[in-house]
């Protein structure tokens, strides 16, 4: 089970964050600080621009664990883009 999330700076234009921000690395660090393992990467658009995060929860994940993942990932992304 994989779930992917593309991260954009502007939702209306889908403009990506600047690569120099290294958003994917910051999200990884923030997620790990919250005891959440994610698979972030960059270069989604052209090998340089574009960030995304993959999640790979177990097939047996329950609703409470899903809620915890969503909350932790949201907090990690909020901290990374602040």
MOPAC internal coordinates of N, CA, C and O (Angstrom, degrees):
PM7 1SCF
backbone

  N    0.0000 0     0.00 0     0.00 0    0    0    0
  C    1.4515 1     0.00 0     0.00 0    1    0    0
  C    1.5185 1   108.27 1     0.00 0    2    1    0
  O    1.2310 1   120.17 1   -61.51 1    3    2    1
  N    1.3065 1   117.28 1   118.49 1    3    2    1
  C    1.4647 1   122.71 1   176.07 1    5    3    2
  C    1.5215 1   109.18 1  -124.16 1    6    5    3
  O    1.2310 1   121.28 1   -36.41 1    7    6    5
  N    1.3206 1   115.16 1   143.59 1    7    6    5
  C    1.4656 1   121.73 1   175.05 1    9    7    6
  C    1.5184 1   105.99 1  -132.22 1   10    9    7
  O    1.2310 1   120.13 1   -49.19 1   11   10    9
  N    1.3117 1   117.35 1   130.81 1   11   10    9
  C    1.4542 1   121.37 1   179.81 1   13   11   10
  C    1.5136 1   111.75 1  -115.00 1   14   13   11
  O    1.2310 1   121.32 1   -30.09 1   15   14   13
  N    1.3262 1   115.08 1   149.91 1   15   14   13
  C    1.4611 1   121.35 1   179.04 1   17   15   14
  C    1.5300 1   108.15 1  -137.62 1   18   17   15
  O    1.2310 1   120.91 1   -59.88 1   19   18   17
  N    1.3270 1   115.87 1   120.12 1   19   18   17
  C    1.4593 1   120.54 1   174.92 1   21   19   18
  C    1.5258 1   108.43 1   -87.27 1   22   21   19
  O    1.2310 1   120.69 1   -41.84 1   23   22   21
  N    1.3150 1   116.29 1   138.16 1   23   22   21
  C    1.4607 1   121.67 1  -178.58 1   25   23   22
  C    1.5159 1   109.32 1  -109.11 1   26   25   23
  O    1.2310 1   120.60 1   -54.86 1   27   26   25
  N    1.3297 1   116.45 1   125.14 1   27   26   25
  C    1.4586 1   121.35 1   179.70 1   29   27   26
  C    1.5212 1   109.46 1  -126.26 1   30   29   27
  O    1.2310 1   121.20 1   -30.09 1   31   30   29
  N    1.3205 1   115.30 1   149.91 1   31   30   29
  C    1.4636 1   120.10 1   179.40 1   33   31   30
  C    1.5236 1   111.33 1   -78.10 1   34   33   31
  O    1.2310 1   120.67 1   146.76 1   35   34   33
  N    1.3312 1   116.32 1   -33.24 1   35   34   33
  C    1.4659 1   121.48 1  -178.59 1   37   35   34
  C    1.5278 1   108.32 1  -129.51 1   38   37   35
  O    1.2310 1   120.45 1   -68.86 1   39   38   37
  N    1.3076 1   116.75 1   111.14 1   39   38   37
  C    1.4675 1   120.61 1  -177.00 1   41   39   38
  C    1.5235 1   113.09 1   -64.53 1   42   41   39
  O    1.2310 1   119.97 1   145.14 1   43   42   41
  N    1.3259 1   117.66 1   -34.86 1   43   42   41
  C    1.4683 1   119.52 1  -176.63 1   45   43   42
  C    1.5262 1   111.97 1   -69.95 1   46   45   43
  O    1.2310 1   120.05 1   142.62 1   47   46   45
  N    1.3227 1   117.50 1   -37.38 1   47   46   45
  C    1.4655 1   120.53 1   179.79 1   49   47   46
  C    1.5234 1   112.52 1  -100.31 1   50   49   47
  O    1.2310 1   120.73 1   168.99 1   51   50   49
  N    1.3321 1   116.20 1   -11.01 1   51   50   49
  C    1.4677 1   123.33 1  -175.85 1   53   51   50
  C    1.5242 1   111.90 1    61.55 1   54   53   51
  O    1.2310 1   120.79 1  -153.24 1   55   54   53
  N    1.3273 1   116.09 1    26.76 1   55   54   53
  C    1.4661 1   120.81 1   178.20 1   57   55   54
  C    1.5262 1   109.55 1   -67.88 1   58   57   55
  O    1.2310 1   120.26 1   -46.90 1   59   58   57
  N    1.3284 1   117.11 1   133.10 1   59   58   57
  C    1.4627 1   119.90 1  -179.18 1   61   59   58
  C    1.5257 1   111.92 1   -77.83 1   62   61   59
  O    1.2310 1   121.40 1   -14.39 1   63   62   61
  N    1.3198 1   114.93 1   165.61 1   63   62   61
  C    1.4582 1   120.27 1   171.92 1   65   63   62
  C    1.5231 1   108.53 1   -70.92 1   66   65   63
  O    1.2310 1   120.43 1   -24.78 1   67   66   65
  N    1.3151 1   116.78 1   155.22 1   67   66   65
  C    1.4630 1   121.63 1   177.28 1   69   67   66
  C    1.5334 1   109.40 1   -65.01 1   70   69   67
  O    1.2310 1   119.85 1   -45.86 1   71   70   69
  N    1.3283 1   117.89 1   134.14 1   71   70   69
  C    1.4651 1   120.54 1  -179.96 1   73   71   70
  C    1.5279 1   113.77 1   -56.84 1   74   73   71
  O    1.2310 1   120.29 1   148.29 1   75   74   73
  N    1.3332 1   117.04 1   -31.71 1   75   74   73
  C    1.4660 1   119.76 1  -177.97 1   77   75   74
  C    1.5255 1   112.26 1   -64.45 1   78   77   75
  O    1.2310 1   119.88 1   162.45 1   79   78   77
  N    1.3315 1   117.84 1   -17.55 1   79   78   77
  C    1.4741 1   120.68 1   177.05 1   81   79   78
  C    1.5220 1   112.08 1   -70.68 1   82   81   79
  O    1.2310 1   120.84 1   157.06 1   83   82   81
  N    1.3369 1   116.00 1   -22.94 1   83   82   81
  C    1.4635 1   121.32 1  -177.40 1   85   83   82
  C    1.5353 1   110.76 1    50.64 1   86   85   83
  O    1.2310 1   121.63 1  -131.42 1   87   86   85
  N    1.3215 1   114.48 1    48.58 1   87   86   85
  C    1.4565 1   121.12 1  -176.09 1   89   87   86
  C    1.5210 1   111.75 1   -57.54 1   90   89   87
  O    1.2310 1   120.27 1   139.84 1   91   90   89
  N    1.3272 1   117.10 1   -40.16 1   91   90   89
  C    1.4628 1   119.23 1  -178.20 1   93   91   90
  C    1.5256 1   111.78 1   -61.05 1   94   93   91
  O    1.2310 1   119.85 1   138.65 1   95   94   93
  N    1.3138 1   117.89 1   -41.35 1   95   94   93
  C    1.4700 1   121.17 1   178.90 1   97   95   94
  C    1.5230 1   111.24 1   -67.81 1   98   97   95
  O    1.2310 1   120.58 1   142.71 1   99   98   97
  N    1.3194 1   116.50 1   -37.29 1   99   98   97
  C    1.4658 1   120.29 1   178.98 1  101   99   98
  C    1.5262 1   110.55 1   -67.49 1  102  101   99
  O    1.2310 1   120.37 1   138.90 1  103  102  101
  N    1.3204 1   116.90 1   -41.10 1  103  102  101
  C    1.4652 1   120.15 1   177.70 1  105  103  102
  C    1.5239 1   110.31 1   -63.61 1  106  105  103
  O    1.2310 1   120.36 1   138.05 1  107  106  105
  N    1.3147 1   116.92 1   -41.95 1  107  106  105
  C    1.4676 1   119.84 1   177.97 1  109  107  106
  C    1.5233 1   110.68 1   -58.52 1  110  109  107
  O    1.2310 1   120.63 1   132.35 1  111  110  109
  N    1.3131 1   116.41 1   -47.65 1  111  110  109
  C    1.4700 1   121.16 1  -179.75 1  113  111  110
  C    1.5314 1   110.82 1   -61.72 1  114  113  111
  O    1.2310 1   120.42 1   134.35 1  115  114  113
  N    1.3238 1   116.81 1   -45.65 1  115  114  113
  C    1.4635 1   121.07 1  -179.61 1  117  115  114
  C    1.5326 1   111.23 1   -66.06 1  118  117  115
  O    1.2310 1   120.24 1   141.26 1  119  118  117
  N    1.3198 1   117.14 1   -38.74 1  119  118  117
  C    1.4680 1   120.20 1   178.61 1  121  119  118
  C    1.5262 1   110.79 1   -66.42 1  122  121  119
  O    1.2310 1   120.34 1   135.67 1  123  122  121
  N    1.3261 1   116.96 1   -44.33 1  123  122  121
  C    1.4654 1   119.80 1   178.70 1  125  123  122
  C    1.5208 1   111.50 1   -61.76 1  126  125  123
  O    1.2310 1   120.35 1   143.93 1  127  126  125
  N    1.3235 1   116.94 1   -36.07 1  127  126  125
  C    1.4668 1   120.73 1   177.61 1  129  127  126
  C    1.5285 1   110.72 1   -63.31 1  130  129  127
  O    1.2310 1   120.78 1   158.49 1  131  130  129
  N    1.3339 1   116.12 1   -21.51 1  131  130  129
  C    1.4672 1   121.55 1   179.73 1  133  131  130
  C    1.5307 1   111.44 1  -103.54 1  134  133  131
  O    1.2310 1   121.02 1  -164.54 1  135  134  133
  N    1.3318 1   115.65 1    15.46 1  135  134  133
  C    1.4646 1   123.24 1   178.86 1  137  135  134
  C    1.5285 1   111.83 1    60.50 1  138  137  135
  O    1.2310 1   121.11 1  -136.30 1  139  138  137
  N    1.3355 1   115.49 1    43.70 1  139  138  137
  C    1.4564 1   121.97 1   178.03 1  141  139  138
  C    1.5245 1   108.22 1  -129.23 1  142  141  139
  O    1.2310 1   120.45 1   -54.31 1  143  142  141
  N    1.3172 1   116.74 1   125.69 1  143  142  141
  C    1.4562 1   121.87 1   178.79 1  145  143  142
  C    1.5230 1   108.68 1   -97.39 1  146  145  143
  O    1.2310 1   120.65 1   -57.25 1  147  146  145
  N    1.3243 1   116.36 1   122.75 1  147  146  145
  C    1.4631 1   122.23 1   178.59 1  149  147  146
  C    1.5220 1   108.76 1  -128.18 1  150  149  147
  O    1.2310 1   120.87 1   -12.98 1  151  150  149
  N    1.3091 1   115.95 1   167.02 1  151  150  149
  C    1.4526 1   122.63 1   178.61 1  153  151  150
  C    1.5280 1   108.58 1  -115.66 1  154  153  151
  O    1.2310 1   119.77 1   -94.31 1  155  154  153
  N    1.3350 1   118.04 1    85.69 1  155  154  153
  C    1.4587 1   120.16 1  -179.91 1  157  155  154
  C    1.5302 1   110.59 1   -88.21 1  158  157  155
  O    1.2310 1   120.92 1   -26.26 1  159  158  157
  N    1.3062 1   115.85 1   153.74 1  159  158  157
  C    1.4632 1   120.04 1   177.10 1  161  159  158
  C    1.5205 1   109.42 1  -155.39 1  162  161  159
  O    1.2310 1   121.69 1   -14.79 1  163  162  161
  N    1.3233 1   114.37 1   165.21 1  163  162  161
  C    1.4651 1   121.71 1   178.91 1  165  163  162
  C    1.5229 1   109.02 1  -124.46 1  166  165  163
  O    1.2310 1   121.26 1   -11.33 1  167  166  165
  N    1.3199 1   115.19 1   168.67 1  167  166  165
  C    1.4529 1   120.70 1   177.43 1  169  167  166
  C    1.5141 1   113.64 1    86.16 1  170  169  167
  O    1.2310 1   120.30 1  -159.18 1  171  170  169
  N    1.3056 1   117.03 1    20.82 1  171  170  169
  C    1.4565 1   122.27 1  -177.58 1  173  171  170
  C    1.5273 1   112.02 1   -58.02 1  174  173  171
  O    1.2310 1   120.37 1   144.76 1  175  174  173
  N    1.3224 1   116.91 1   -35.24 1  175  174  173
  C    1.4663 1   120.72 1  -174.44 1  177  175  174
  C    1.5263 1   112.16 1   -85.44 1  178  177  175
  O    1.2310 1   120.80 1   126.40 1  179  178  177
  N    1.3177 1   116.07 1   -53.60 1  179  178  177
  C    1.4630 1   119.43 1  -172.36 1  181  179  178
  C    1.5271 1   113.44 1  -141.21 1  182  181  179
  O    1.2310 1   120.23 1  -159.70 1  183  182  181
  N    1.2959 1   117.17 1    20.30 1  183  182  181
  C    1.4570 1   120.66 1  -177.49 1  185  183  182
  C    1.5096 1   113.26 1    90.82 1  186  185  183
  O    1.2310 1   120.10 1   167.77 1  187  186  185
  N    1.3291 1   117.42 1   -12.23 1  187  186  185
  C    1.4647 1   122.12 1   179.40 1  189  187  186
  C    1.5260 1   110.89 1  -127.88 1  190  189  187
  O    1.2310 1   120.65 1   128.73 1  191  190  189
  N    1.3271 1   116.36 1   -51.27 1  191  190  189
  C    1.4731 1   121.09 1  -176.95 1  193  191  190
  C    1.5311 1   110.45 1   -93.83 1  194  193  191
  O    1.2310 1   121.82 1   -31.93 1  195  194  193
  N    1.3247 1   114.12 1   148.07 1  195  194  193
  C    1.4602 1   120.29 1   176.40 1  197  195  194
  C    1.5166 1   112.20 1   105.48 1  198  197  195
  O    1.2310 1   120.93 1   -51.53 1  199  198  197
  N    1.3259 1   115.83 1   128.47 1  199  198  197
  C    1.4609 1   122.18 1   178.99 1  201  199  198
  C    1.5227 1   109.46 1  -119.30 1  202  201  199
  O    1.2310 1   121.30 1   -33.43 1  203  202  201
  N    1.3232 1   115.11 1   146.57 1  203  202  201
  C    1.4577 1   119.59 1   173.44 1  205  203  202
  C    1.5230 1   109.58 1  -147.11 1  206  205  203
  O    1.2310 1   121.62 1   -16.70 1  207  206  205
  N    1.3129 1   114.51 1   163.30 1  207  206  205
  C    1.4586 1   122.10 1   177.41 1  209  207  206
  C    1.5245 1   107.45 1  -131.15 1  210  209  207
  O    1.2310 1   120.72 1   -47.29 1  211  210  209
  N    1.3229 1   116.22 1   132.71 1  211  210  209
  C    1.4577 1   121.35 1   174.10 1  213  211  210
  C    1.5184 1   109.21 1  -108.16 1  214  213  211
  O    1.2310 1   121.13 1   -37.42 1  215  214  213
  N    1.3061 1   115.45 1   142.58 1  215  214  213
  C    1.4593 1   122.63 1   173.06 1  217  215  214
  C    1.5213 1   107.47 1  -117.49 1  218  217  215
  O    1.2310 1   120.42 1   -34.29 1  219  218  217
  N    1.3108 1   116.80 1   145.71 1  219  218  217
  C    1.4594 1   121.27 1   178.38 1  221  219  218
  C    1.5239 1   109.41 1  -136.84 1  222  221  219
  O    1.2310 1   120.40 1  -108.20 1  223  222  221
  N    1.3382 1   116.84 1    71.80 1  223  222  221
  C    1.4633 1   119.42 1  -179.92 1  225  223  222
  C    1.5315 1   110.70 1   -72.18 1  226  225  223
  O    1.2310 1   120.46 1   -23.45 1  227  226  225
  N    1.3178 1   116.73 1   156.55 1  227  226  225
  C    1.4673 1   119.10 1   177.64 1  229  227  226
  C    1.5335 1   110.69 1   -68.40 1  230  229  227
  O    1.2310 1   120.76 1   -24.69 1  231  230  229
  N    1.3159 1   116.15 1   155.31 1  231  230  229
  C    1.4642 1   120.40 1   178.57 1  233  231  230
  C    1.5255 1   112.06 1   -61.75 1  234  233  231
  O    1.2310 1   120.04 1   155.23 1  235  234  233
  N    1.3186 1   117.54 1   -24.77 1  235  234  233
  C    1.4634 1   121.02 1  -176.08 1  237  235  234
  C    1.5276 1   112.94 1   -93.79 1  238  237  235
  O    1.2310 1   120.02 1  -164.84 1  239  238  237
  N    1.3217 1   117.56 1    15.16 1  239  238  237
  C    1.4677 1   120.73 1  -178.96 1  241  239  238
  C    1.5321 1   109.72 1   -62.23 1  242  241  239
  O    1.2310 1   121.00 1   -39.73 1  243  242  241
  N    1.3267 1   115.69 1   140.27 1  243  242  241
  C    1.4639 1   119.41 1   179.30 1  245  243  242
  C    1.5304 1   110.19 1  -104.08 1  246  245  243
  O    1.2310 1   120.83 1    -6.61 1  247  246  245
  N    1.3169 1   116.02 1   173.39 1  247  246  245
  C    1.4694 1   121.42 1  -174.85 1  249  247  246
  C    1.5211 1   112.33 1   -60.38 1  250  249  247
  O    1.2310 1   119.97 1   141.11 1  251  250  249
  N    1.3187 1   117.66 1   -38.89 1  251  250  249
  C    1.4669 1   120.58 1  -179.80 1  253  251  250
  C    1.5253 1   111.02 1   -64.91 1  254  253  251
  O    1.2310 1   120.44 1   139.77 1  255  254  253
  N    1.3193 1   116.77 1   -40.23 1  255  254  253
  C    1.4649 1   120.36 1   178.93 1  257  255  254
  C    1.5282 1   110.68 1   -68.72 1  258  257  255
  O    1.2310 1   120.14 1   142.09 1  259  258  257
  N    1.3258 1   117.33 1   -37.91 1  259  258  257
  C    1.4686 1   120.64 1   176.56 1  261  259  258
  C    1.5232 1   109.91 1   -61.34 1  262  261  259
  O    1.2310 1   120.46 1   135.79 1  263  262  261
  N    1.3149 1   116.73 1   -44.21 1  263  262  261
  C    1.4672 1   120.47 1   177.86 1  265  263  262
  C    1.5219 1   111.18 1   -59.41 1  266  265  263
  O    1.2310 1   120.35 1   139.11 1  267  266  265
  N    1.3295 1   116.94 1   -40.89 1  267  266  265
  C    1.4689 1   121.01 1   179.70 1  269  267  266
  C    1.5251 1   110.95 1   -65.76 1  270  269  267
  O    1.2310 1   120.08 1   138.19 1  271  270  269
  N    1.3280 1   117.44 1   -41.81 1  271  270  269
  C    1.4671 1   121.32 1   178.86 1  273  271  270
  C    1.5226 1   110.03 1   -62.41 1  274  273  271
  O    1.2310 1   120.55 1   132.82 1  275  274  273
  N    1.3267 1   116.56 1   -47.18 1  275  274  273
  C    1.4684 1   120.88 1  -179.18 1  277  275  274
  C    1.5256 1   110.41 1   -60.60 1  278  277  275
  O    1.2310 1   120.28 1   135.44 1  279  278  277
  N    1.3179 1   117.07 1   -44.56 1  279  278  277
  C    1.4647 1   120.49 1  -179.77 1  281  279  278
  C    1.5272 1   111.50 1   -64.60 1  282  281  279
  O    1.2310 1   120.26 1   133.49 1  283  282  281
  N    1.3151 1   117.10 1   -46.51 1  283  282  281
  C    1.4711 1   120.44 1  -178.72 1  285  283  282
  C    1.5239 1   111.74 1   -65.70 1  286  285  283
  O    1.2310 1   120.43 1   137.95 1  287  286  285
  N    1.3296 1   116.79 1   -42.05 1  287  286  285
  C    1.4584 1   119.17 1   178.94 1  289  287  286
  C    1.5240 1   110.67 1   -66.39 1  290  289  287
  O    1.2310 1   120.08 1   138.27 1  291  290  289
  N    1.3149 1   117.46 1   -41.73 1  291  290  289
  C    1.4639 1   120.44 1   176.80 1  293  291  290
  C    1.5116 1   111.90 1   -59.13 1  294  293  291
  O    1.2310 1   120.66 1   135.91 1  295  294  293
  N    1.3317 1   116.35 1   -44.09 1  295  294  293
  C    1.4652 1   120.42 1   178.10 1  297  295  294
  C    1.5287 1   111.19 1   -63.87 1  298  297  295
  O    1.2310 1   120.57 1   139.57 1  299  298  297
  N    1.3358 1   116.52 1   -40.43 1  299  298  297
  C    1.4666 1   120.48 1  -179.89 1  301  299  298
  C    1.5275 1   111.09 1   -65.08 1  302  301  299
  O    1.2310 1   120.24 1   137.07 1  303  302  301
  N    1.3243 1   117.14 1   -42.93 1  303  302  301
  C    1.4655 1   120.62 1   179.10 1  305  303  302
  C    1.5218 1   110.33 1   -66.53 1  306  305  303
  O    1.2310 1   120.43 1   135.78 1  307  306  305
  N    1.3270 1   116.79 1   -44.22 1  307  306  305
  C    1.4705 1   119.95 1   178.15 1  309  307  306
  C    1.5221 1   110.98 1   -57.14 1  310  309  307
  O    1.2310 1   120.33 1   135.89 1  311  310  309
  N    1.3266 1   116.97 1   -44.11 1  311  310  309
  C    1.4643 1   120.78 1  -179.95 1  313  311  310
  C    1.5298 1   111.03 1   -66.96 1  314  313  311
  O    1.2310 1   120.53 1   142.98 1  315  314  313
  N    1.3234 1   116.59 1   -37.02 1  315  314  313
  C    1.4652 1   120.42 1  -177.37 1  317  315  314
  C    1.5243 1   112.78 1   -69.85 1  318  317  315
  O    1.2310 1   120.11 1   144.61 1  319  318  317
  N    1.3150 1   117.39 1   -35.39 1  319  318  317
  C    1.4685 1   119.59 1  -177.57 1  321  319  318
  C    1.5232 1   112.81 1   -91.05 1  322  321  319
  O    1.2310 1   120.18 1   173.19 1  323  322  321
  N    1.3251 1   117.26 1    -6.81 1  323  322  321
  C    1.4783 1   121.11 1  -179.21 1  325  323  322
  C    1.5154 1   111.45 1   -67.19 1  326  325  323
  O    1.2310 1   120.10 1   180.00 1  327  326  325

